[in-house]
């Protein structure tokens, strides 16, 4: 015993050291609040990913003439620019803008001034050619050309040189130039036909005023100016055909410059201003429109669509990030609100929160897959609208799963949560919210009490009928009732109910094992007494088996009386003592006509052996995968109660060290019962064992025993943490009393026939039993009962 205590203390110290030195991750994992926040983040993040459009940071590049490698479908409405139409519209506007020409009215003045200066400078030259020779003449010619700004031929220069750059020649040239500019606008541009048709804008560079000139015929090209000047000179000189006359005309032609010049910059600027406000020509691509199919060649118009589609998607990356953030916080806030609304129905651990989160994500994923299938069906059958193929989606599957594994109230909360989120996938259509919510509520309320696998299919049929009713109501609401599509929608809605039932039937075993839930269906399977564990118990621990069967009868009846889960209580009672199979002979109900194992143990060690059956039972229940609810009841079915027999035995021991042992060494480790079903198993376990000690189990004695034991358990505080009320305890007492009276009821004592021998002496009957008085028989029967008592 001493070594056992030392080993226990060392184990506790090692556990404490591991806990104190554990990494931060394990401390975080053990924090219930942090677990809840992690689950909330997990749910909000992945639900937002499923509900918001995907973000494309880089889009594929396509070229005209390439072959599409996959189907590309628009996930929203968007506009595509018709580039040809927009360019045509732009050109029409440009063609309406007249070209801008700058008119310089001072050109003739500048030319005459330059001419006069050049002749005046040349006049001052010493005209003795021999001074400079040929080189001097060449220099004079070069200087004159630089001053006047034109190039002279040798003949033209020689004529001017011989006339000593006469001022009369300069005067005649000046008059001719003035005459040319006085009568005509001169340009160096050949007008386009459209300019001739619509006119031009003449901008006076002196006062910066514009003038629209529609008739361009008076404007002469500089190439045509020579003939015009020749006519002018003939009119002024009387057709004098002299060398001087020719040089005057020639130099005038060379000196004349255009006074009307095309201003390209201003013209383009005005065209840009005019086209700046031109709205591009667009055409609309509708949501779900196929942009290009796999294997098709990408043509110019298709390329325009793809470029517009991915350009808009690239522009919307920031907005989609914001939309994702908005969806994330919306889900988080909604989850927190509904969590506090359902907190009183949730269990203390976070298993159900994780279950809800995964179920919600699964529900959203199912709807997204359903939408994908509906789109594919719409392509295959274009006559029917996509909405028709939405109704077979299993909208109620998640709520049905929640109802099966928890209760109706939580299923209602889940229906609200999932229906709101699903509506985001349909652009907030209230009709789809109603369809999802009403079907989920109806199915979850119907399936909560199912106790066989086929119930899922029955509820699926019921859900199909509900879906039909909702579709009819919505059809009346939107005035779309008497149509062919409505008839197809009714059929699809019924199919949706069947699909939900089939899906739930398939997912239920998966969720049972994944989250260690114990459904009524599983409980019915576990209640089969032909299971190997019970066959083994009959052989190895027959007294425990018999005890468990009676406790199951007691707690089942009591659970029905107070409205608890009678099936869970009954099945838990079947398994509550399976830990005794590890050391069956240490428990008195299994010690039939054999020595008592505890005679060789100290009270402390005996109590440890007795208490260990709870731990052994939990381990065996885990191997048998009985579920968390049953394991908890096995752990709690003794609470922290006292092993009274061995505690009293220790108090009477001769060894003072044993007598000084504290009471806590003889108490079960707990915890106390946390649920009504666990409390019932505790009460039934105690009452069944106590009833075996009654020597004469009359109804009054049984009633007194039941009341006394329940009062002791209540006074000891074993029921403080479960939901059993005093009213419940009163009903439980009445139920236990009735069942125990049925077990220990009196029967008629059939006397054995008197058989005498030939001498008239009494003889034993054929079954070997001597006739006795009835009281002796009853006494013998009760003695037999007490031999298997606890």
C-alpha positions in Angstrom: 0.0 0.0 0.0 2.8 2.4 0.9 4.5 1.8 -2.5 1.2 2.5 -4.2 0.7 5.8 -2.5 4.3 6.9 -3.3 3.7 5.9 -7.0 0.5 7.9 -7.1 2.2 11.0 -5.6 5.0 10.8 -8.1 2.6 10.6 -11.0 0.7 13.7 -9.8 4.0 15.6 -9.5 5.1 14.6 -13.0 1.7 15.7 -14.4 2.0 19.1 -12.7 5.5 19.5 -14.0 4.5 18.7 -17.6 1.6 21.2 -17.3 3.7 24.0 -15.9 6.4 23.5 -18.6 4.1 22.9 -21.5 4.5 25.0 -24.7 2.3 28.0 -25.2 0.4 26.2 -27.9 -0.9 23.6 -25.4 -1.8 26.3 -22.9 -3.7 28.1 -25.7 -5.4 24.8 -26.7 -6.6 24.4 -23.1 -8.0 27.8 -22.9 -11.8 27.5 -23.6 -12.2 31.2 -24.6 -9.3 31.1 -27.0 -10.7 27.9 -28.5 -14.0 29.7 -29.1 -12.2 32.6 -30.8 -10.2 30.2 -32.9 -13.5 28.4 -34.0 -15.1 31.8 -34.7 -12.1 32.8 -36.9 -12.1 29.5 -38.6 -15.8 29.7 -39.4 -15.8 33.4 -40.5 -12.7 33.0 -42.7 -13.6 29.9 -44.7 -17.3 30.9 -44.9 -16.2 34.3 -46.3 -14.0 32.5 -48.8 -17.0 30.4 -50.0 -19.4 33.3 -50.1 -17.3 36.0 -51.8 -16.1 35.9 -55.5 -12.5 34.7 -55.9 -9.8 37.3 -56.1 -7.5 37.1 -59.2 -4.3 38.9 -58.8 -3.1 37.8 -62.2 -5.3 36.9 -65.1 -4.4 34.6 -68.1 -3.2 36.2 -71.3 -5.0 35.5 -74.5 -4.2 36.2 -78.2 -6.5 36.4 -81.2 -6.4 33.1 -83.1 -5.4 31.1 -80.0 -7.5 28.1 -78.8 -9.3 28.3 -75.5 -8.2 25.7 -73.0 -11.3 25.8 -70.8 -14.8 27.2 -70.6 -14.9 30.8 -69.5 -18.2 32.1 -68.1 -19.0 35.6 -66.8 -19.7 35.5 -63.1 -21.4 38.9 -63.2 -22.8 41.5 -65.6 -20.2 43.8 -67.3 -19.8 46.0 -70.3 -17.5 45.5 -73.3 -16.5 48.4 -75.4 -17.2 48.2 -79.2 -13.9 49.5 -80.3 -14.9 49.8 -84.0 -18.1 51.7 -83.2 -16.3 53.9 -80.7 -13.6 54.8 -83.2 -16.1 55.5 -85.9 -18.0 57.8 -83.5 -14.7 59.5 -82.7 -13.8 60.0 -86.3 -17.2 61.5 -87.0 -16.6 64.1 -84.3 -13.1 64.8 -85.5 -14.3 65.3 -89.0 -16.7 67.9 -87.7 -13.8 69.9 -86.2 -12.4 72.4 -88.8 -8.6 72.6 -89.2 -6.9 75.6 -87.6 -4.8 77.9 -89.8 -2.8 80.8 -88.4 -3.1 84.1 -90.4 -0.2 86.5 -90.1 -1.2 89.9 -91.5 2.3 91.4 -91.0 4.2 89.1 -93.3 4.4 91.6 -96.2 5.7 94.3 -93.8 8.5 92.1 -92.5 9.4 91.1 -96.1 9.5 94.7 -97.4 11.6 95.8 -94.3 14.1 93.0 -94.9 14.2 93.8 -98.6 14.8 97.5 -98.0 17.6 96.8 -95.5 19.3 94.4 -97.8 19.3 96.9 -100.7 20.4 99.7 -98.4 23.4 97.7 -97.1 24.3 96.6 -100.6 24.1 100.2 -101.9 26.9 101.2 -99.6 29.4 98.7 -101.1 32.2 100.1 -103.2 31.4 99.1 -106.7 34.9 98.7 -108.1 34.9 95.0 -108.8 38.6 94.9 -109.3 39.3 95.6 -105.7 38.0 92.2 -104.6 38.0 90.3 -107.8 35.8 87.3 -108.1 36.2 86.5 -104.5 34.9 89.9 -103.5 31.8 89.5 -105.7 31.1 86.1 -104.2 31.4 87.6 -100.7 29.0 90.4 -101.6 26.5 87.9 -103.0 26.7 85.8 -99.9 26.2 88.8 -97.6 23.3 90.0 -99.6 21.6 86.6 -99.6 22.0 86.3 -95.8 20.4 89.6 -95.3 17.5 89.3 -97.6 16.9 85.6 -96.8 16.7 84.1 -100.3 19.2 82.5 -102.7 20.0 84.3 -106.0 21.2 82.9 -109.2 24.4 84.3 -110.7 22.4 86.1 -113.4 20.0 87.6 -110.9 22.9 88.8 -108.8 24.8 90.2 -111.8 21.7 92.2 -112.9 21.3 93.7 -109.4 25.1 94.3 -109.2 25.2 96.0 -112.5 22.3 98.3 -111.5 24.1 98.9 -108.2 21.2 97.5 -106.2 19.0 100.3 -107.4 16.3 101.5 -105.0 13.9 101.7 -107.9 14.1 97.9 -108.3 13.5 97.5 -104.5 10.5 99.9 -104.7 9.0 97.9 -107.6 9.5 94.6 -105.8 7.9 96.2 -102.7 4.8 97.4 -104.6 4.4 94.0 -106.2 4.6 92.2 -102.8 2.1 94.6 -101.2 -0.3 94.0 -104.1 0.0 90.3 -103.7 -0.7 90.3 -99.9 -3.4 92.9 -100.3 -5.6 90.9 -102.6 -5.0 87.2 -101.5 -4.3 84.8 -98.6 -1.3 82.7 -99.4 -0.6 79.2 -98.0 1.8 76.4 -98.5 -0.8 73.7 -97.8 -2.9 71.8 -100.3 -6.4 71.7 -98.8 -8.1 68.3 -98.3 -11.5 67.7 -99.8 -13.1 67.6 -96.4 -11.6 71.0 -95.6 -13.0 72.4 -98.9 -16.4 71.0 -97.9 -16.6 72.2 -94.3 -14.2 75.1 -94.4 -11.4 76.0 -92.1 -10.8 78.1 -89.0 -8.5 81.1 -89.5 -6.9 82.4 -86.4 -5.4 85.9 -86.5 -2.2 85.6 -84.5 -2.2 89.3 -83.9 -5.5 89.6 -82.0 -6.0 85.9 -81.4 -9.5 85.9 -83.0 -11.0 83.0 -85.0 -12.8 83.3 -88.2 -14.6 80.5 -90.0 -13.8 80.5 -93.7 -16.1 78.4 -95.7 -15.0 79.5 -99.2 -11.4 78.6 -99.8 -11.2 79.6 -103.5 -9.6 83.0 -102.8 -6.8 81.4 -100.9 -3.9 80.8 -103.3 -1.2 78.2 -102.9 2.3 79.6 -102.9 3.2 77.5 -105.9 0.6 79.4 -108.0 1.9 82.8 -106.9 4.3 83.4 -109.8 1.6 83.6 -112.4 -0.4 85.8 -110.2 2.5 88.2 -109.7 3.2 88.2 -113.4 -0.3 89.4 -114.1 0.0 92.0 -111.4 3.3 93.3 -112.8 1.9 93.4 -116.4 -1.0 95.4 -115.2 1.2 97.9 -113.4 4.0 98.2 -116.0 2.0 98.0 -119.2 3.4 94.7 -120.1 7.0 95.9 -120.1 9.1 92.9 -121.0 12.5 94.1 -119.7 15.2 92.4 -117.8 14.4 94.5 -114.8 10.8 93.5 -115.0 11.7 89.8 -115.0 14.1 90.2 -112.0 11.4 92.1 -110.1 8.9 89.3 -110.6 11.4 86.6 -109.9 12.6 88.2 -106.7 9.0 88.9 -105.6 8.2 85.2 -106.0 11.2 84.2 -104.0 10.5 86.7 -101.2 6.8 86.0 -100.8 6.0 83.7 -97.8 2.7 82.1 -96.8 0.7 84.2 -94.4 -1.8 81.3 -93.8 0.0 78.4 -92.1 -1.6 75.2 -90.8 -1.4 74.9 -87.0 -1.1 71.2 -86.4 -0.8 71.5 -82.6 -3.9 73.7 -82.2 -5.9 71.5 -84.6 -5.0 68.3 -82.7 -5.7 70.0 -79.4 -9.1 71.1 -80.4 -9.9 67.6 -81.7 -8.8 66.1 -78.4 -11.0 68.4 -76.5 -13.9 67.5 -78.8 -13.3 63.8 -78.4 -12.6 63.9 -74.7 -16.2 63.8 -73.8 -17.2 61.2 -76.3 -18.8 58.2 -74.5 -17.5 54.8 -75.7 -20.0 52.5 -77.3 -20.6 49.5 -75.1 -22.6 46.3 -75.2 -23.6 44.3 -72.2 -22.4 40.8 -71.3 -24.8 39.2 -68.9 -24.0 37.0 -65.9 -23.5 33.3 -66.7 -23.0 34.2 -70.4 -20.4 31.9 -71.9 -17.5 34.0 -73.2 -15.7 31.2 -74.9 -15.9 27.4 -74.9 -13.1 25.0 -74.6 -11.6 24.3 -78.0 -13.0 27.3 -79.7 -10.8 29.8 -81.5 -10.5 33.2 -79.8 -11.6 35.8 -82.3 -11.3 39.6 -82.1 -14.8 40.2 -80.5 -14.2 37.3 -78.1 -10.8 38.8 -77.2 -12.5 42.1 -76.4 -14.8 40.4 -74.1 -12.0 38.5 -72.3 -9.9 41.6 -71.9 -12.8 43.6 -70.5 -13.7 40.7 -68.2 -10.3 40.3 -66.7 -9.6 44.0 -66.7 -12.6 44.6 -64.6 -11.7 41.7 -62.4 -8.3 43.2 -61.9 -9.8 46.6 -61.1 -12.1 44.9 -58.6 -9.4 43.1 -56.6 -9.4 45.9 -54.0 -13.1 46.0 -53.8 -13.3 42.3 -53.5 -10.8 42.3 -50.7 -13.0 44.9 -48.9 -16.0 42.7 -49.7 -14.2 39.7 -48.2 -13.4 41.7 -45.1 -17.1 42.9 -44.8 -18.3 39.3 -45.2 -15.8 38.0 -42.6 -16.9 40.5 -40.0 -20.6 40.1 -40.8 -20.3 36.3 -40.2 -18.3 36.9 -37.1 -20.8 39.3 -35.6 -23.8 37.1 -36.6 -22.1 34.1 -35.1 -21.4 35.9 -31.8 -25.0 37.1 -31.5 -26.5 33.7 -32.2 -24.0 32.1 -29.8 -25.2 34.2 -26.9 -28.8 33.5 -28.0 -28.2 29.7 -27.9 -25.7 29.6 -25.0 -28.1 27.9 -22.5 -28.6 25.0 -24.9 -24.9 24.5 -25.6 -22.7 22.2 -23.6 -19.7 23.5 -21.6 -17.1 22.2 -24.0 -16.5 23.5 -27.5 -17.2 20.3 -29.3 -20.7 21.5 -30.4 -19.3 24.9 -31.6 -16.8 23.1 -33.8 -19.6 20.8 -35.0 -21.8 23.8 -35.9 -18.9 25.5 -37.7 -18.0 22.5 -39.8 -21.7 21.8 -40.5 -22.3 25.4 -41.6 -19.3 25.3 -43.9 -20.5 21.9 -45.3 -24.0 23.4 -45.9 -22.5 26.4 -47.8 -20.3 24.1 -49.8 -23.3 21.9 -50.7 -25.2 24.9 -52.0 -22.2 26.1 -54.0 -21.9 22.6 -55.6 -25.6 22.6 -56.2 -25.4 26.0 -58.0 -22.6 24.6 -60.2 -24.7 21.6 -61.1 -27.7 23.9 -61.7 -25.6 26.0 -64.2 -24.5 22.8 -66.0 -28.1 21.6 -66.2 -29.2 24.9 -67.5 -26.6 24.7 -70.3 -27.8 21.1 -71.1 -31.5 22.1 -71.0 -31.6 25.8 -72.0 -35.4 25.8 -72.2 -35.7 25.7 -68.4 -34.4 28.6 -66.3 -31.6 28.1 -63.8 -34.0 28.8 -60.9 -35.8 25.5 -61.6 -32.6 23.5 -60.9 -31.9 25.4 -57.6 -34.7 23.7 -55.7 -33.1 20.2 -55.6 -30.2 21.6 -53.6 -30.2 20.1 -50.0 -30.7 23.4 -48.2 -32.0 21.6 -45.0 -29.3 19.0 -44.6 -27.2 21.0 -42.1 -30.2 21.8 -39.9 -31.3 18.1 -39.9 -27.8 17.1 -38.8 -27.8 19.6 -36.0 -31.2 18.5 -34.9 -30.2 14.8 -34.8 -27.1 15.4 -32.8 -28.3 18.2 -30.5 -31.8 19.5 -30.1 -34.5 21.5 -31.9 -33.6 24.9 -30.3 -30.0 24.7 -31.6 -31.3 23.5 -35.0 -33.6 26.6 -35.2 -30.6 28.8 -34.5 -28.5 27.0 -37.1 -31.4 27.4 -39.6 -31.3 31.2 -39.2 -27.5 31.3 -39.5 -27.2 29.1 -42.5 -30.2 30.6 -44.4 -28.8 34.1 -44.0 -25.4 33.1 -45.3 -26.8 31.0 -48.2 -28.8 34.0 -49.3 -25.5 35.8 -50.2 -24.9 33.2 -52.9 -28.2 34.3 -54.6 -27.7 38.1 -54.5 -29.8 38.4 -51.4 -33.0 37.0 -52.9 -35.6 36.8 -50.1 -37.4 34.0 -51.8 -34.4 31.7 -51.5 -34.0 32.7 -47.8 -37.6 31.7 -47.1 -37.3 28.4 -49.0 -34.1 27.5 -47.1 -35.3 28.6 -43.7 -38.8 27.1 -43.8 -37.6 23.8 -45.1 -34.8 23.6 -42.5 -37.1 24.4 -39.6 -39.7 21.9 -40.7 -37.2 19.1 -41.3 -35.2 19.7 -38.1 -38.3 19.6 -35.9 -39.5 16.4 -37.6 -36.3 14.5 -37.4 -35.3 15.2 -33.8 -36.9 12.0 -32.4 -35.8 9.6 -35.1 -34.8 6.2 -33.8 -34.0 4.3 -37.0 -32.0 5.0 -40.1 -35.1 4.9 -42.3 -36.4 7.9 -40.4 -34.1 10.1 -42.5 -35.8 9.0 -45.7 -39.3 9.6 -44.1 -38.3 13.1 -43.1 -36.9 13.6 -46.6 -40.3 12.7 -48.0 -41.9 15.1 -45.5 -39.4 17.8 -46.5 -40.2 17.3 -50.1 -43.9 18.0 -49.4 -43.0 21.1 -47.4 -40.8 22.3 -50.3 -43.8 21.9 -52.6 -45.9 24.0 -50.3 -43.3 26.8 -50.0 -42.8 26.9 -53.8 -46.6 27.3 -54.3 -46.7 30.1 -51.7 -43.8 31.9 -53.4 -45.5 31.4 -56.8 -48.6 33.0 -55.5 -46.5 35.8 -54.1 -44.8 36.5 -57.3 -47.8 35.7 -59.5 -46.0 32.8 -61.3 -48.2 29.9 -60.3 -49.8 28.8 -63.5 -46.8 28.1 -65.6 -44.9 25.0 -66.9 -41.8 26.1 -65.0 -43.7 26.1 -61.8 -44.7 22.5 -62.3 -41.1 21.5 -62.9 -40.1 23.5 -59.8 -42.6 21.6 -57.7 -41.0 18.3 -58.8 -37.5 19.6 -58.2 -38.5 20.8 -54.7 -39.8 17.4 -53.8 -36.6 15.9 -55.2 -34.6 18.3 -53.0 -36.3 16.9 -49.9 -35.4 13.3 -50.9 -31.8 14.4 -51.6 -31.6 16.0 -48.1 -32.8 12.8 -46.4 -30.4 10.6 -48.3 -27.5 12.9 -47.7 -28.2 13.1 -43.9 -28.6 9.3 -43.7 -25.1 9.0 -45.2 -23.5 11.7 -43.1 -24.9 10.7 -39.8 -22.5 7.8 -39.1 -19.6 10.0 -40.2 -20.4 12.8 -37.8 -21.2 10.2 -35.0 -17.6 8.9 -35.2 -16.0 12.3 -35.9 -17.5 14.2 -33.0 -18.3 11.2 -30.7 -22.0 11.9 -30.7 -24.5 9.4 -29.5 -27.7 9.5 -31.4 -30.9 7.6 -30.6 -30.2 5.3 -33.5 -26.8 4.5 -32.1 -28.2 4.0 -28.7 -30.7 1.5 -30.0 -27.8 -0.4 -31.6 -25.8 -0.3 -28.3 -28.9 -1.5 -26.4 -28.6 -4.9 -28.1 -27.9 -7.3 -25.3 -26.5 -9.9 -27.7 -23.4 -7.8 -28.2 -20.1 -9.5 -27.3 -19.5 -7.3 -24.3 -22.7 -8.5 -22.6 -22.1 -12.1 -23.5 -18.7 -11.7 -21.8 -20.3 -10.0 -18.8 -22.8 -12.9 -18.4 -19.9 -15.3 -18.1 -17.4 -13.3 -16.2 -19.6 -11.0 -14.1 -23.1 -12.5 -14.0 -24.1 -10.5 -10.9 -23.0 -7.2 -12.5 -25.0 -8.1 -15.6 -28.1 -8.8 -13.6 -27.6 -5.6 -11.6 -27.2 -3.5 -14.8 -30.4 -4.9 -16.3 -32.4 -4.0 -13.2 -30.8 -0.5 -13.0 -31.7 0.0 -16.7 -35.3 -0.8 -16.0 -35.4 1.6 -13.0 -33.8 4.6 -14.8 -35.8 4.1 -18.0 -39.1 4.4 -16.2 -37.9 7.3 -14.1 -36.5 9.2 -17.1 -39.9 8.9 -18.9 -41.6 10.2 -15.8 -39.5 13.4 -15.6 -39.1 13.9 -19.3 -35.4 13.0 -19.6 -33.8 11.0 -22.4 -35.0 7.5 -21.3 -33.1 5.7 -24.1 -29.8 7.3 -23.1 -30.4 6.6 -19.5 -31.3 3.0 -20.1 -28.3 2.2 -22.4 -25.9 4.0 -20.1 -27.2 1.8 -17.2 -26.4 -1.2 -19.3 -22.8 -0.2 -19.6 -22.2 1.8 -16.4 -20.4 -1.1 -14.6 -18.5 -2.7 -17.5 -15.3 -1.7 -15.7 -16.0 -4.4 -13.1 -15.2 -7.1 -15.7 -11.5 -6.4 -15.2 -11.7 -7.6 -11.6 -15.1 -9.2 -11.2 -14.4 -11.3 -8.1 -13.7 -8.2 -6.1 -17.3 -7.2 -6.2 -19.7 -9.0 -4.0 -22.5 -9.5 -6.5 -20.1 -11.8 -8.4 -18.7 -13.6 -5.4 -21.0 -16.7 -5.5 -19.9 -19.3 -3.0 -16.3 -18.2 -3.2 -13.9 -16.5 -0.9 -13.9 -12.7 -0.5 -10.9 -11.2 -2.2 -11.0 -8.2 0.1 -10.2 -10.3 3.2 -6.5 -10.2 2.2 -6.5 -6.4 1.4 -6.4 -3.4 3.6 -9.4 -1.1 3.6 -7.5 1.5 1.6 -6.4 -0.9 -1.1 -9.9 -2.4 -1.3 -11.4 1.0 -1.8 -8.9 1.7 -4.6 -9.9 -1.5 -6.3 -13.6 -0.7 -6.0 -13.1 2.9 -7.2 -10.9 1.8 -10.1 -13.8 0.1 -11.9 -15.0 3.6 -13.0 -11.7 4.3 -14.7 -11.6 0.8 -16.2 -15.1 1.3 -17.4 -14.2 4.6 -19.2 -11.2 3.0 -20.9 -13.3 0.0 -22.1 -16.1 2.3 -23.2 -13.5 4.3 -25.3 -12.4 1.1 -27.0 -16.0 0.1 -27.7 -16.6 3.6 -29.1 -19.8 4.1 -27.0 -19.8 7.8 -27.4 -19.0 10.8 -25.1 -22.4 10.8 -23.4 -22.2 7.3 -22.2 -18.5 7.6 -21.2 -19.4 10.7 -19.2 -22.2 8.9 -17.4 -19.9 6.0 -16.6 -17.4 8.5 -15.1 -20.1 10.3 -13.1 -22.4 7.5 -12.0 -20.7 7.4 -8.5 -20.0 11.1 -8.3 -17.7 11.8 -5.3 -19.6 9.4 -3.0 -18.0 7.5 -0.2 -17.1 3.8 -0.3 -18.8 3.5 3.1 -18.1 -0.2 3.9 -14.4 0.1 3.7 -14.3 3.5 5.2 -16.0 2.2 8.3 -13.8 -0.8 8.2 -10.7 1.4 8.2 -12.1 3.3 11.2 -12.3 0.1 13.2 -8.9 -1.2 12.2 -6.3 -1.9 14.9 -3.6 0.0 13.0 -3.7 3.7 14.0 -2.2 4.8 10.6 -5.1 3.1 8.9 -7.6 4.6 11.3 -6.2 8.1 10.6 -6.7 7.9 6.8 -8.8 10.9 5.6 -12.3 10.4 4.2 -11.2 11.7 0.8 -9.1 8.6 0.3 -12.3 6.6 0.3 -14.3 8.8 -2.1 -14.7 8.4 -5.8 -12.8 11.0 -7.9 -15.9 12.3 -9.6 -17.0 14.4 -11.2 -20.6 14.6 -9.9 -23.4 13.9 -12.3 -23.7 16.8 -14.8 -26.9 15.7 -16.5 -30.3 14.3 -15.4 -29.5 11.0 -17.1 -26.2 10.7 -15.1 -28.1 11.5 -11.9 -30.7 8.9 -12.6 -28.0 6.2 -13.2 -26.4 7.2 -9.9 -29.7 6.9 -8.0 -30.7 3.7 -9.7 -27.3 2.1 -9.0 -27.6 2.9 -5.3 -31.3 1.9 -5.0 -30.8 -1.4 -6.8 -27.9 -2.4 -4.6 -29.6 -1.3 -1.4 -32.8 -3.1 -2.2 -30.9 -6.4 -2.2 -30.2 -6.0 1.6 -33.9 -5.9 2.5 -34.8 -9.0 4.4 -38.5 -8.6 3.9 -39.1 -6.3 1.0 -42.6 -5.2 1.7 -44.0 -2.1 -0.2 -43.7 0.1 2.8 -40.1 -1.0 3.4 -39.2 -0.4 -0.2 -40.8 3.0 -0.2 -38.9 3.9 3.0 -35.6 2.6 1.6 -36.1 4.6 -1.7 -36.8 7.8 0.1 -34.0 7.4 2.6 -31.4 6.6 0.0 -32.4 9.5 -2.3 -32.3 11.8 0.7 -28.9 10.7 1.7 -27.5 11.2 -1.9 -29.1 14.6 -2.0 -27.7 15.6 1.4 -24.3 14.4 0.3 -24.4 16.9 -2.5 -24.1 14.4 -5.3 -27.0 15.9 -7.3 -25.9 19.6 -7.0 -24.5 19.8 -10.5 -27.2 18.1 -12.5 -30.6 19.5 -13.4 -32.7 17.3 -11.1 -35.2 19.3 -9.1 -37.0 18.3 -5.9 -40.1 17.8 -7.9 -38.1 15.4 -10.2 -36.7 13.6 -7.2 -40.2 13.0 -5.9 -41.3 11.5 -9.2 -38.2 9.4 -9.4 -38.9 8.0 -5.9 -42.4 7.0 -6.9 -41.1 5.4 -10.1 -38.3 3.5 -8.3 -40.8 2.3 -5.7 -43.2 1.0 -8.2 -40.5 -0.9 -10.2 -38.9 -2.4 -7.1 -42.3 -3.5 -5.8 -42.8 -5.2 -9.1 -39.4 -7.0 -8.8 -40.0 -8.1 -5.1 -43.7 -8.8 -5.3 -45.1 -11.7 -3.3 -46.3 -14.8 -5.1 -48.7 -17.5 -3.9 -47.0 -20.3 -2.1 -48.0 -23.5 -3.8 -47.7 -26.3 -1.1 -45.8 -29.4 -2.1 -48.0 -32.5 -2.3 -47.7 -34.7 0.8 -46.1 -38.0 -0.1 -46.0 -40.7 2.5 -44.3 -44.0 2.5 -45.9 -47.4 3.1 -45.7 -46.8 6.9 -47.5 -43.4 6.6 -44.3 -41.3 7.2 -43.8 -38.0 5.3 -41.4 -38.4 2.3 -39.5 -35.8 0.2 -41.1 -34.8 -3.1 -39.8 -35.8 -6.4 -37.8 -32.5 -6.8 -35.9 -33.2 -3.6 -37.5 -30.4 -1.5 -39.1 -31.2 1.8 -42.4 -29.6 2.6 -41.9 -26.5 4.7 -44.0 -23.8 6.1 -44.5 -20.8 3.8 -42.6 -18.4 6.2 -39.6 -20.7 6.0 -39.7 -20.6 2.2 -39.9 -16.8 2.1 -37.1 -16.5 4.5 -35.0 -18.8 2.3 -35.8 -16.7 -0.8 -34.7 -13.4 0.8 -31.6 -15.1 2.1 -30.8 -16.1 -1.5 -31.3 -12.5 -2.6 -29.0 -11.0 0.0 -26.2 -13.3 -1.0 -25.8 -11.4 -4.2 -26.1 -8.0 -2.6 -23.5 -5.3 -3.1 
